[in-house]
Amino acid sequence: MRVVDAFRAAFGADPRTVWHAPGRVNLIGEHTDYNDGFVLPFAVPWGVTAAVSPREDATIRLLSLQSSGDPLVISSHEESQGWSRYVVGVLAMLGDRVRGADIAIDGDVPQGAGLSSSAALEVAIASALNDLYDLGMTPMELALLSQRAENDFVGMPCGIMDQAASALSAEGHALFLDCRSLGSRNIPLDLAAHGLTILIIDTQVHHEHAGGEYAKRRAECESAARKLGVAALRDVTDLAGALDQLQGAERKRTMHVVTENHRVEALIGLLRAGAITEIGALLNASHLSLRDQYEVSSPELDLAVEASLRGGARGARMTGGGFGGSAIALVSDERLEAVKESVSAAYAERGWQPPRFLPATPSPGARRVS
Ligand code: GLA
């Protein structure tokens, strides 16, 4: 394994453990996680592999196969910058349960595609340290720790979806997660048996203001919940009554979150009934709601969705936080080329850089690889 070779070359010994954690796409349940709602993501075939050995001192030596040069040597948590903060954040959250570490990482999550490469990195490191120090943490505890690293150390107020998907997914399944109780279930998602593919359409566009807009949406939801006298928008049972009490952005955000939770439940109902080919309409409705009510789509995402539907996709939506990144399209295998051509042609017509197409195969969650 090339990450082990790199570890050996940099640190002069074999790593004590090697863990892989994947990125994710979200099938449905967008911007619901921090509203205590429901999500249905699954792990993708790409992720981060981390080769790790403990150290006697508190130093962290960190080598990435995706960056050139010598390993970073970090002797205090405050020194970390850029991508290394996701790693150092996990160590910081573990506090005196761990000491320093020598770490080599190798990642193949397409960058900027919104497929949660940062969650993959956090969960790979947390899982490796849990193993090395025999901490006995469950996959959900590792996901929560990774989320805390991102919230409190990196400063991104994300929900639990991405880290949970990375830690708990199972091959051939989507992960249904109740983000309040943290109860989860792996739901079979046998695309191949139905001649279906979930195609990731990476717009290769990422809008700068995404981080600020994410925090703003979150604040709007929390404010709406306060006005409605509920702990979280998940608790709204009378949507019409709630909408009467709200205005402007808060009204629209509430509309999205409440209906999106219902769409997650409806989609799971269809999957249980063996009606996977029928889920397209829910994907489409989710996209329209994210575009018009939650206002987190982008022209590139909208065009990817519209053009894939014109090309014969059964349904399509933006996936992840929005403002760029990727859309997903549910496509019958015989329409796959037509859908790609339709999207590529639509982008070319606008003079936009071509999108990248990737097949999303539901893959296993974090696992020890050596
Ligand atoms: C980002 C966050 C997640 C979730 C999604 C939107 O991926 O990291 O916690 O909120 O956006 O569903």
Residues whose N, C-alpha, C, O or C-beta is under 5 A from the ligand:
A	BS01	GLA	G29 E30 H31 T32 D33 C158 G159 I160 M161 D162 G320 G321
